[in-house]
């Protein structure tokens, strides 16, 4: 299994508070991604990174920012959490064309 | 238009039977890859199988095979000899183009229930 961890695994927060989710990998993979999973939508891309300090927006990036200062870490920040951001967040990594591997997920609830 | 379509919200099968989970895709790229993932009730996303658009043979991984029909733009997952542990949500996904960094586009998933 790919070495990918996400922290925290569960978080409950209040509307308007900032939240940062962390993804850490030990595989030295170049590409990293943040997806969110909601019922009826499958997984949708929030942001991705193609190298240290190189990031770009995905399909549902509004309200989210990311940073990647080291190869192994990819942070997702909700500047001011809203109830619509209640979701399960998955980090994924990739190095080759034929694989993409997921972390265990973070369940975020915004009250 | 959806890029990945999984038309079966739920499928029911008995142990030891084979089951086919449908996936159709839409792309104008000549180079692309197709993936299947399993998500059990515990929530993790488990990579099952990959098929490249130029691969001539259907991909197989143990009890999983991908029935790739390029002209029909379908990439169905076949699970032979179903087991109780196969009960899960299954997602089909596509990566377009040849850049390894391209993110995946997911279908909405099919829930498979295996009974004894």
Interface residues (C-beta under 8 A of the other chain):
Chain A: X30 X31 X33 X35 X40 X41 X42 X43 X44 X45 X48 X50 X58 X88 X90 X92 X94 X95 X96 X97 X98 X99 X100 X101 X102 X104 X105 X107
Chain B: X4 X33 X35 X37 X43 X44 X45 X47 X50 X52 X91 X93 X95 X98 X100 X101 X103 X104 X106 X107 X108 X109
